[in-house]
Amino acid sequence: MSTATINAAESGTFTIGDMTVNRLGYGAMRITGPGIWGEPKDAEEARRVLKRAIDLGVNFIDTADSYGPEVSERLIGETLSPYPKNLVIATKGGLTRQGPDQWAPVGRPEYLRQQVEMSLRRLRTERIDLYQLHRIDAKVPVEESLGALRDLQKQGKIRHIGLSEVSPGEIERARKTCEIVTVQNRYNLSDRAHEQTLTWCERHRIGFIPWFPVAAGKLARSGGPLDEAARRHGASVAQLSIAWLLHRSPVMLPIPGTSSVKHLEENVASAGVKLGPEEWRSIENESGTTP
């Protein structure tokens, strides 16, 4: 597929609250150093990736204050602000960093209020389109964590609120404090532990943002069902993994991440990969985790 014809709009659209986005977005975790820690190896390439994503029709970018920490948000603000009118920037707070690949939840209201203010500054915006509680802190009642975000929403600093790594019961509890418009859980073709949460989101028309979208496990092996289908369609296994997510549910909002322009173009091209129902059914049966 020519790069001139690649566009995220081929993935269709979904409305998050009152914001309509192309379903295939971009996850900005990888524009940081190893272990999601520190500065990227090539900051200029990271900036090119962000700009190219916009060129390719991506209008939903997901980040978090813990990516770097702070690095991903800062690069987005420096590179893309002032933002195009149709661009939705989502960020997250509630995970602290102690070193590479180390993550610890903190959901105290005063901490979240501080992090929202810092995210606003780094992203160079007056209002965060979508602010997601990165993890529910077991030491803090979720009502207290979300109460702080609800208050900031009333002040006009947050437009919409989402959750991450939650069950249907946790979403129901959260909705008693504030409206929830998205859920971001780990989900891919070979890891569908959150199938019940996806079903719940479909029922309530809440956006489901799958992180770690390209893990295909045994399905990606040479001669496996994904590999064979990829060959037939002139695509990569990664592209088919993303295309399957778009096929799987109309509320699905994949956000594959990368620090390479070439890889970004390949990911966005997934929006144009179309398989027939029987082909997808065969791949799902092979995965052993058919819904």
LUMPATI-985448 format. One record per residue (C-alpha): x, y, z; residue number from 1. Coordinates in steps of 0.05 Angstrom, whole numbers, padded with zeros to 5 digits, always signed. Layout:
REM residues N
<site><u>X</u><v>Y</v><w>Z</w><seq>NUM</seq></site>
...
//
This chain:
REM residues 291
<site><u>+00000</u><v>+00000</v><w>+00000</w><seq>1</seq></site>
<site><u>+00028</u><v>+00068</v><w>-00020</w><seq>2</seq></site>
<site><u>+00040</u><v>+00116</v><w>+00038</w><seq>3</seq></site>
<site><u>+00000</u><v>+00167</v><w>-00002</w><seq>4</seq></site>
<site><u>-00063</u><v>+00126</v><w>+00007</w><seq>5</seq></site>
<site><u>-00055</u><v>+00109</v><w>+00081</w><seq>6</seq></site>
<site><u>-00105</u><v>+00144</v><w>+00126</w><seq>7</seq></site>
<site><u>-00132</u><v>+00128</v><w>+00196</w><seq>8</seq></site>
<site><u>-00201</u><v>+00150</v><w>+00171</w><seq>9</seq></site>
<site><u>-00207</u><v>+00081</v><w>+00139</w><seq>10</seq></site>
<site><u>-00216</u><v>+00053</v><w>+00209</w><seq>11</seq></site>
<site><u>-00283</u><v>+00088</v><w>+00217</w><seq>12</seq></site>
<site><u>-00303</u><v>+00135</v><w>+00273</w><seq>13</seq></site>
<site><u>-00327</u><v>+00132</v><w>+00345</w><seq>14</seq></site>
<site><u>-00354</u><v>+00187</v><w>+00389</w><seq>15</seq></site>
<site><u>-00322</u><v>+00194</v><w>+00458</w><seq>16</seq></site>
<site><u>-00371</u><v>+00236</v><w>+00497</w><seq>17</seq></site>
<site><u>-00379</u><v>+00293</v><w>+00448</w><seq>18</seq></site>
<site><u>-00313</u><v>+00282</v><w>+00411</w><seq>19</seq></site>
<site><u>-00313</u><v>+00242</v><w>+00346</w><seq>20</seq></site>
<site><u>-00247</u><v>+00209</v><w>+00328</w><seq>21</seq></site>
<site><u>-00220</u><v>+00160</v><w>+00277</w><seq>22</seq></site>
<site><u>-00219</u><v>+00093</v><w>+00313</w><seq>23</seq></site>
<site><u>-00146</u><v>+00078</v><w>+00299</w><seq>24</seq></site>
<site><u>-00105</u><v>+00124</v><w>+00342</w><seq>25</seq></site>
<site><u>-00033</u><v>+00130</v><w>+00367</w><seq>26</seq></site>
<site><u>-00004</u><v>+00111</v><w>+00434</w><seq>27</seq></site>
<site><u>+00053</u><v>+00156</v><w>+00454</w><seq>28</seq></site>
<site><u>+00086</u><v>+00111</v><w>+00506</w><seq>29</seq></site>
<site><u>+00144</u><v>+00092</v><w>+00461</w><seq>30</seq></site>
<site><u>+00171</u><v>+00163</v><w>+00449</w><seq>31</seq></site>
<site><u>+00211</u><v>+00155</v><w>+00513</w><seq>32</seq></site>
<site><u>+00273</u><v>+00117</v><w>+00534</w><seq>33</seq></site>
<site><u>+00282</u><v>+00042</v><w>+00549</w><seq>34</seq></site>
<site><u>+00235</u><v>+00017</v><w>+00602</w><seq>35</seq></site>
<site><u>+00190</u><v>+00078</v><w>+00587</w><seq>36</seq></site>
<site><u>+00242</u><v>+00118</v><w>+00626</w><seq>37</seq></site>
<site><u>+00278</u><v>+00181</v><w>+00607</w><seq>38</seq></site>
<site><u>+00288</u><v>+00215</v><w>+00540</w><seq>39</seq></site>
<site><u>+00281</u><v>+00179</v><w>+00473</w><seq>40</seq></site>
<site><u>+00344</u><v>+00157</v><w>+00436</w><seq>41</seq></site>
<site><u>+00323</u><v>+00201</v><w>+00377</w><seq>42</seq></site>
<site><u>+00281</u><v>+00260</v><w>+00398</w><seq>43</seq></site>
<site><u>+00276</u><v>+00288</v><w>+00327</w><seq>44</seq></site>
<site><u>+00248</u><v>+00222</v><w>+00302</w><seq>45</seq></site>
<site><u>+00198</u><v>+00223</v><w>+00359</w><seq>46</seq></site>
<site><u>+00175</u><v>+00292</v><w>+00336</w><seq>47</seq></site>
<site><u>+00170</u><v>+00268</v><w>+00264</w><seq>48</seq></site>
<site><u>+00127</u><v>+00209</v><w>+00287</w><seq>49</seq></site>
<site><u>+00078</u><v>+00257</v><w>+00322</w><seq>50</seq></site>
<site><u>+00074</u><v>+00303</v><w>+00262</w><seq>51</seq></site>
<site><u>+00067</u><v>+00244</v><w>+00213</w><seq>52</seq></site>
<site><u>+00011</u><v>+00215</v><w>+00255</w><seq>53</seq></site>
<site><u>-00030</u><v>+00278</v><w>+00243</w><seq>54</seq></site>
<site><u>-00013</u><v>+00276</v><w>+00168</w><seq>55</seq></site>
<site><u>-00040</u><v>+00204</v><w>+00166</w><seq>56</seq></site>
<site><u>-00108</u><v>+00224</v><w>+00195</w><seq>57</seq></site>
<site><u>-00095</u><v>+00203</v><w>+00267</w><seq>58</seq></site>
<site><u>-00136</u><v>+00249</v><w>+00311</w><seq>59</seq></site>
<site><u>-00134</u><v>+00210</v><w>+00376</w><seq>60</seq></site>
<site><u>-00068</u><v>+00209</v><w>+00414</w><seq>61</seq></site>
<site><u>-00061</u><v>+00174</v><w>+00481</w><seq>62</seq></site>
<site><u>-00006</u><v>+00188</v><w>+00532</w><seq>63</seq></site>
<site><u>+00006</u><v>+00191</v><w>+00607</w><seq>64</seq></site>
<site><u>+00044</u><v>+00232</v><w>+00658</w><seq>65</seq></site>
<site><u>+00083</u><v>+00169</v><w>+00677</w><seq>66</seq></site>
<site><u>+00112</u><v>+00159</v><w>+00607</w><seq>67</seq></site>
<site><u>+00183</u><v>+00182</v><w>+00618</w><seq>68</seq></site>
<site><u>+00157</u><v>+00205</v><w>+00667</w><seq>69</seq></site>
<site><u>+00134</u><v>+00271</v><w>+00637</w><seq>70</seq></site>
<site><u>+00174</u><v>+00262</v><w>+00573</w><seq>71</seq></site>
<site><u>+00117</u><v>+00239</v><w>+00527</w><seq>72</seq></site>
<site><u>+00070</u><v>+00295</v><w>+00548</w><seq>73</seq></site>
<site><u>+00124</u><v>+00347</v><w>+00541</w><seq>74</seq></site>
<site><u>+00143</u><v>+00324</v><w>+00470</w><seq>75</seq></site>
<site><u>+00070</u><v>+00325</v><w>+00449</w><seq>76</seq></site>
<site><u>+00061</u><v>+00395</v><w>+00475</w><seq>77</seq></site>
<site><u>+00125</u><v>+00421</v><w>+00444</w><seq>78</seq></site>
<site><u>+00112</u><v>+00388</v><w>+00377</w><seq>79</seq></site>
<site><u>+00037</u><v>+00393</v><w>+00364</w><seq>80</seq></site>
<site><u>+00012</u><v>+00453</v><w>+00404</w><seq>81</seq></site>
<site><u>-00028</u><v>+00493</v><w>+00383</w><seq>82</seq></site>
<site><u>-00069</u><v>+00432</v><w>+00366</w><seq>83</seq></site>
<site><u>-00113</u><v>+00421</v><w>+00305</w><seq>84</seq></site>
<site><u>-00186</u><v>+00430</v><w>+00323</w><seq>85</seq></site>
<site><u>-00205</u><v>+00357</v><w>+00311</w><seq>86</seq></site>
<site><u>-00146</u><v>+00328</v><w>+00351</w><seq>87</seq></site>
<site><u>-00164</u><v>+00293</v><w>+00417</w><seq>88</seq></site>
<site><u>-00107</u><v>+00286</v><w>+00467</w><seq>89</seq></site>
<site><u>-00118</u><v>+00235</v><w>+00522</w><seq>90</seq></site>
<site><u>-00072</u><v>+00229</v><w>+00582</w><seq>91</seq></site>
<site><u>-00071</u><v>+00190</v><w>+00647</w><seq>92</seq></site>
<site><u>-00051</u><v>+00199</v><w>+00719</w><seq>93</seq></site>
<site><u>-00046</u><v>+00154</v><w>+00780</w><seq>94</seq></site>
<site><u>+00017</u><v>+00114</v><w>+00768</w><seq>95</seq></site>
<site><u>+00083</u><v>+00137</v><w>+00796</w><seq>96</seq></site>
<site><u>+00152</u><v>+00118</v><w>+00771</w><seq>97</seq></site>
<site><u>+00212</u><v>+00096</v><w>+00812</w><seq>98</seq></site>
<site><u>+00255</u><v>+00073</v><w>+00754</w><seq>99</seq></site>
<site><u>+00254</u><v>+00037</v><w>+00687</w><seq>100</seq></site>
<site><u>+00194</u><v>-00011</v><w>+00682</w><seq>101</seq></site>
<site><u>+00173</u><v>+00006</v><w>+00753</w><seq>102</seq></site>
<site><u>+00101</u><v>+00030</v><w>+00765</w><seq>103</seq></site>
<site><u>+00065</u><v>+00043</v><w>+00831</w><seq>104</seq></site>
<site><u>-00007</u><v>+00069</v><w>+00838</w><seq>105</seq></site>
<site><u>-00022</u><v>+00132</v><w>+00876</w><seq>106</seq></site>
<site><u>-00094</u><v>+00156</v><w>+00875</w><seq>107</seq></site>
<site><u>-00096</u><v>+00207</v><w>+00930</w><seq>108</seq></site>
<site><u>-00139</u><v>+00267</v><w>+00910</w><seq>109</seq></site>
<site><u>-00085</u><v>+00318</v><w>+00924</w><seq>110</seq></site>
<site><u>-00035</u><v>+00279</v><w>+00881</w><seq>111</seq></site>
<site><u>-00084</u><v>+00274</v><w>+00823</w><seq>112</seq></site>
<site><u>-00100</u><v>+00348</v><w>+00826</w><seq>113</seq></site>
<site><u>-00026</u><v>+00364</v><w>+00823</w><seq>114</seq></site>
<site><u>-00016</u><v>+00317</v><w>+00764</w><seq>115</seq></site>
<site><u>-00073</u><v>+00347</v><w>+00724</w><seq>116</seq></site>
<site><u>-00043</u><v>+00416</v><w>+00733</w><seq>117</seq></site>
<site><u>+00026</u><v>+00391</v><w>+00710</w><seq>118</seq></site>
<site><u>-00004</u><v>+00354</v><w>+00651</w><seq>119</seq></site>
<site><u>-00040</u><v>+00418</v><w>+00629</w><seq>120</seq></site>
<site><u>+00026</u><v>+00455</v><w>+00631</w><seq>121</seq></site>
<site><u>+00066</u><v>+00402</v><w>+00594</w><seq>122</seq></site>
<site><u>+00012</u><v>+00391</v><w>+00541</w><seq>123</seq></site>
<site><u>+00006</u><v>+00466</v><w>+00532</w><seq>124</seq></site>
<site><u>-00070</u><v>+00466</v><w>+00536</w><seq>125</seq></site>
<site><u>-00123</u><v>+00496</v><w>+00581</w><seq>126</seq></site>
<site><u>-00166</u><v>+00434</v><w>+00582</w><seq>127</seq></site>
<site><u>-00150</u><v>+00359</v><w>+00576</w><seq>128</seq></site>
<site><u>-00197</u><v>+00325</v><w>+00528</w><seq>129</seq></site>
<site><u>-00196</u><v>+00258</v><w>+00562</w><seq>130</seq></site>
<site><u>-00164</u><v>+00246</v><w>+00631</w><seq>131</seq></site>
<site><u>-00160</u><v>+00173</v><w>+00652</w><seq>132</seq></site>
<site><u>-00146</u><v>+00145</v><w>+00721</w><seq>133</seq></site>
<site><u>-00086</u><v>+00102</v><w>+00704</w><seq>134</seq></site>
<site><u>-00100</u><v>+00052</v><w>+00760</w><seq>135</seq></site>
<site><u>-00148</u><v>+00048</v><w>+00818</w><seq>136</seq></site>
<site><u>-00106</u><v>+00054</v><w>+00882</w><seq>137</seq></site>
<site><u>-00125</u><v>-00001</v><w>+00930</w><seq>138</seq></site>
<site><u>-00107</u><v>+00046</v><w>+00988</w><seq>139</seq></site>
<site><u>-00155</u><v>+00101</v><w>+00966</w><seq>140</seq></site>
<site><u>-00230</u><v>+00095</v><w>+00955</w><seq>141</seq></site>
<site><u>-00243</u><v>+00105</v><w>+00881</w><seq>142</seq></site>
<site><u>-00297</u><v>+00156</v><w>+00899</w><seq>143</seq></site>
<site><u>-00243</u><v>+00201</v><w>+00928</w><seq>144</seq></site>
<site><u>-00197</u><v>+00194</v><w>+00868</w><seq>145</seq></site>
<site><u>-00253</u><v>+00207</v><w>+00818</w><seq>146</seq></site>
<site><u>-00283</u><v>+00261</v><w>+00861</w><seq>147</seq></site>
<site><u>-00221</u><v>+00302</v><w>+00851</w><seq>148</seq></site>
<site><u>-00224</u><v>+00292</v><w>+00775</w><seq>149</seq></site>
<site><u>-00298</u><v>+00308</v><w>+00775</w><seq>150</seq></site>
<site><u>-00284</u><v>+00374</v><w>+00811</w><seq>151</seq></site>
<site><u>-00230</u><v>+00391</v><w>+00760</w><seq>152</seq></site>
<site><u>-00280</u><v>+00374</v><w>+00705</w><seq>153</seq></site>
<site><u>-00329</u><v>+00423</v><w>+00734</w><seq>154</seq></site>
<site><u>-00274</u><v>+00476</v><w>+00734</w><seq>155</seq></site>
<site><u>-00264</u><v>+00464</v><w>+00659</w><seq>156</seq></site>
<site><u>-00195</u><v>+00433</v><w>+00664</w><seq>157</seq></site>
<site><u>-00219</u><v>+00364</v><w>+00643</w><seq>158</seq></site>
<site><u>-00269</u><v>+00351</v><w>+00587</w><seq>159</seq></site>
<site><u>-00282</u><v>+00276</v><w>+00598</w><seq>160</seq></site>
<site><u>-00260</u><v>+00222</v><w>+00646</w><seq>161</seq></site>
<site><u>-00238</u><v>+00150</v><w>+00633</w><seq>162</seq></site>
<site><u>-00211</u><v>+00089</v><w>+00671</w><seq>163</seq></site>
<site><u>-00157</u><v>+00038</v><w>+00660</w><seq>164</seq></site>
<site><u>-00151</u><v>-00036</v><w>+00678</w><seq>165</seq></site>
<site><u>-00220</u><v>-00044</v><w>+00708</w><seq>166</seq></site>
<site><u>-00276</u><v>-00094</v><w>+00713</w><seq>167</seq></site>
<site><u>-00350</u><v>-00081</v><w>+00698</w><seq>168</seq></site>
<site><u>-00364</u><v>-00077</v><w>+00772</w><seq>169</seq></site>
<site><u>-00310</u><v>-00024</v><w>+00781</w><seq>170</seq></site>
<site><u>-00338</u><v>+00016</v><w>+00724</w><seq>171</seq></site>
<site><u>-00408</u><v>+00013</v><w>+00754</w><seq>172</seq></site>
<site><u>-00381</u><v>+00037</v><w>+00820</w><seq>173</seq></site>
<site><u>-00341</u><v>+00093</v><w>+00786</w><seq>174</seq></site>
<site><u>-00403</u><v>+00118</v><w>+00748</w><seq>175</seq></site>
<site><u>-00436</u><v>+00135</v><w>+00814</w><seq>176</seq></site>
<site><u>-00384</u><v>+00190</v><w>+00822</w><seq>177</seq></site>
<site><u>-00376</u><v>+00215</v><w>+00751</w><seq>178</seq></site>
<site><u>-00391</u><v>+00198</v><w>+00678</w><seq>179</seq></site>
<site><u>-00342</u><v>+00149</v><w>+00648</w><seq>180</seq></site>
<site><u>-00332</u><v>+00153</v><w>+00572</w><seq>181</seq></site>
<site><u>-00274</u><v>+00104</v><w>+00560</w><seq>182</seq></site>
<site><u>-00240</u><v>+00043</v><w>+00589</w><seq>183</seq></site>
<site><u>-00167</u><v>+00025</v><w>+00573</w><seq>184</seq></site>
<site><u>-00151</u><v>-00048</v><w>+00588</w><seq>185</seq></site>
<site><u>-00099</u><v>-00097</v><w>+00562</w><seq>186</seq></site>
<site><u>-00129</u><v>-00135</v><w>+00504</w><seq>187</seq></site>
<site><u>-00106</u><v>-00167</v><w>+00440</w><seq>188</seq></site>
<site><u>-00120</u><v>-00228</v><w>+00396</w><seq>189</seq></site>
<site><u>-00084</u><v>-00276</v><w>+00443</w><seq>190</seq></site>
<site><u>-00102</u><v>-00243</v><w>+00510</w><seq>191</seq></site>
<site><u>-00176</u><v>-00232</v><w>+00519</w><seq>192</seq></site>
<site><u>-00180</u><v>-00235</v><w>+00594</w><seq>193</seq></site>
<site><u>-00222</u><v>-00171</v><w>+00593</w><seq>194</seq></site>
<site><u>-00276</u><v>-00198</v><w>+00546</w><seq>195</seq></site>
<site><u>-00330</u><v>-00184</v><w>+00598</w><seq>196</seq></site>
<site><u>-00308</u><v>-00112</v><w>+00604</w><seq>197</seq></site>
<site><u>-00309</u><v>-00104</v><w>+00528</w><seq>198</seq></site>
<site><u>-00379</u><v>-00132</v><w>+00526</w><seq>199</seq></site>
<site><u>-00401</u><v>-00084</v><w>+00581</w><seq>200</seq></site>
<site><u>-00371</u><v>-00025</v><w>+00542</w><seq>201</seq></site>
<site><u>-00407</u><v>-00047</v><w>+00479</w><seq>202</seq></site>
<site><u>-00473</u><v>-00049</v><w>+00516</w><seq>203</seq></site>
<site><u>-00463</u><v>+00021</v><w>+00544</w><seq>204</seq></site>
<site><u>-00428</u><v>+00050</v><w>+00482</w><seq>205</seq></site>
<site><u>-00365</u><v>+00067</v><w>+00520</w><seq>206</seq></site>
<site><u>-00299</u><v>+00069</v><w>+00482</w><seq>207</seq></site>
<site><u>-00253</u><v>+00010</v><w>+00495</w><seq>208</seq></site>
<site><u>-00179</u><v>+00026</v><w>+00486</w><seq>209</seq></site>
<site><u>-00137</u><v>-00037</v><w>+00482</w><seq>210</seq></site>
<site><u>-00066</u><v>-00029</v><w>+00505</w><seq>211</seq></site>
<site><u>-00013</u><v>-00079</v><w>+00483</w><seq>212</seq></site>
<site><u>-00053</u><v>-00089</v><w>+00419</w><seq>213</seq></site>
<site><u>-00003</u><v>-00127</v><w>+00377</w><seq>214</seq></site>
<site><u>+00015</u><v>-00187</v><w>+00421</w><seq>215</seq></site>
<site><u>-00005</u><v>-00248</v><w>+00380</w><seq>216</seq></site>
<site><u>+00034</u><v>-00303</v><w>+00416</w><seq>217</seq></site>
<site><u>+00033</u><v>-00371</v><w>+00381</w><seq>218</seq></site>
<site><u>-00013</u><v>-00343</v><w>+00327</w><seq>219</seq></site>
<site><u>+00046</u><v>-00303</v><w>+00298</w><seq>220</seq></site>
<site><u>+00091</u><v>-00364</v><w>+00289</w><seq>221</seq></site>
<site><u>+00115</u><v>-00379</v><w>+00219</w><seq>222</seq></site>
<site><u>+00061</u><v>-00419</v><w>+00183</w><seq>223</seq></site>
<site><u>+00010</u><v>-00401</v><w>+00236</w><seq>224</seq></site>
<site><u>-00059</u><v>-00374</v><w>+00219</w><seq>225</seq></site>
<site><u>-00040</u><v>-00301</v><w>+00225</w><seq>226</seq></site>
<site><u>+00024</u><v>-00311</v><w>+00185</w><seq>227</seq></site>
<site><u>-00014</u><v>-00347</v><w>+00129</w><seq>228</seq></site>
<site><u>-00069</u><v>-00294</v><w>+00127</w><seq>229</seq></site>
<site><u>-00017</u><v>-00239</v><w>+00127</w><seq>230</seq></site>
<site><u>+00017</u><v>-00269</v><w>+00067</w><seq>231</seq></site>
<site><u>-00048</u><v>-00276</v><w>+00029</w><seq>232</seq></site>
<site><u>-00065</u><v>-00203</v><w>+00040</w><seq>233</seq></site>
<site><u>+00005</u><v>-00173</v><w>+00032</w><seq>234</seq></site>
<site><u>+00004</u><v>-00150</v><w>+00104</w><seq>235</seq></site>
<site><u>+00045</u><v>-00161</v><w>+00166</w><seq>236</seq></site>
<site><u>+00024</u><v>-00202</v><w>+00227</w><seq>237</seq></site>
<site><u>+00024</u><v>-00137</v><w>+00267</w><seq>238</seq></site>
<site><u>-00023</u><v>-00104</v><w>+00217</w><seq>239</seq></site>
<site><u>-00071</u><v>-00163</v><w>+00220</w><seq>240</seq></site>
<site><u>-00070</u><v>-00160</v><w>+00296</w><seq>241</seq></site>
<site><u>-00092</u><v>-00087</v><w>+00294</w><seq>242</seq></site>
<site><u>-00142</u><v>-00100</v><w>+00238</w><seq>243</seq></site>
<site><u>-00173</u><v>-00155</v><w>+00280</w><seq>244</seq></site>
<site><u>-00184</u><v>-00107</v><w>+00337</w><seq>245</seq></site>
<site><u>-00221</u><v>-00059</v><w>+00291</w><seq>246</seq></site>
<site><u>-00262</u><v>-00118</v><w>+00265</w><seq>247</seq></site>
<site><u>-00276</u><v>-00145</v><w>+00335</w><seq>248</seq></site>
<site><u>-00319</u><v>-00088</v><w>+00361</w><seq>249</seq></site>
<site><u>-00346</u><v>-00020</v><w>+00339</w><seq>250</seq></site>
<site><u>-00326</u><v>+00010</v><w>+00406</w><seq>251</seq></site>
<site><u>-00253</u><v>-00012</v><w>+00399</w><seq>252</seq></site>
<site><u>-00202</u><v>+00044</v><w>+00394</w><seq>253</seq></site>
<site><u>-00133</u><v>+00013</v><w>+00382</w><seq>254</seq></site>
<site><u>-00073</u><v>+00057</v><w>+00398</w><seq>255</seq></site>
<site><u>-00011</u><v>+00021</v><w>+00372</w><seq>256</seq></site>
<site><u>+00053</u><v>+00058</v><w>+00392</w><seq>257</seq></site>
<site><u>+00121</u><v>+00065</v><w>+00360</w><seq>258</seq></site>
<site><u>+00181</u><v>+00112</v><w>+00358</w><seq>259</seq></site>
<site><u>+00192</u><v>+00102</v><w>+00283</w><seq>260</seq></site>
<site><u>+00157</u><v>+00138</v><w>+00225</w><seq>261</seq></site>
<site><u>+00163</u><v>+00075</v><w>+00181</w><seq>262</seq></site>
<site><u>+00130</u><v>+00032</v><w>+00235</w><seq>263</seq></site>
<site><u>+00077</u><v>+00085</v><w>+00246</w><seq>264</seq></site>
<site><u>+00058</u><v>+00083</v><w>+00172</w><seq>265</seq></site>
<site><u>+00054</u><v>+00007</v><w>+00175</w><seq>266</seq></site>
<site><u>+00008</u><v>+00011</v><w>+00236</w><seq>267</seq></site>
<site><u>-00039</u><v>+00062</v><w>+00206</w><seq>268</seq></site>
<site><u>-00042</u><v>+00021</v><w>+00142</w><seq>269</seq></site>
<site><u>-00076</u><v>-00032</v><w>+00184</w><seq>270</seq></site>
<site><u>-00140</u><v>+00009</v><w>+00177</w><seq>271</seq></site>
<site><u>-00143</u><v>-00013</v><w>+00104</w><seq>272</seq></site>
<site><u>-00132</u><v>-00087</v><w>+00117</w><seq>273</seq></site>
<site><u>-00199</u><v>-00124</v><w>+00107</w><seq>274</seq></site>
<site><u>-00211</u><v>-00198</v><w>+00117</w><seq>275</seq></site>
<site><u>-00275</u><v>-00236</v><w>+00107</w><seq>276</seq></site>
<site><u>-00316</u><v>-00261</v><w>+00166</w><seq>277</seq></site>
<site><u>-00295</u><v>-00334</v><w>+00154</w><seq>278</seq></site>
<site><u>-00221</u><v>-00315</v><w>+00154</w><seq>279</seq></site>
<site><u>-00228</u><v>-00278</v><w>+00220</w><seq>280</seq></site>
<site><u>-00269</u><v>-00336</v><w>+00249</w><seq>281</seq></site>
<site><u>-00214</u><v>-00385</v><w>+00230</w><seq>282</seq></site>
<site><u>-00160</u><v>-00342</v><w>+00263</w><seq>283</seq></site>
<site><u>-00203</u><v>-00334</v><w>+00326</w><seq>284</seq></site>
<site><u>-00215</u><v>-00409</v><w>+00330</w><seq>285</seq></site>
<site><u>-00140</u><v>-00421</v><w>+00324</w><seq>286</seq></site>
<site><u>-00127</u><v>-00374</v><w>+00381</w><seq>287</seq></site>
<site><u>-00167</u><v>-00417</v><w>+00428</w><seq>288</seq></site>
<site><u>-00200</u><v>-00357</v><w>+00460</w><seq>289</seq></site>
<site><u>-00261</u><v>-00346</v><w>+00416</w><seq>290</seq></site>
<site><u>-00310</u><v>-00299</v><w>+00451</w><seq>291</seq></site>
//
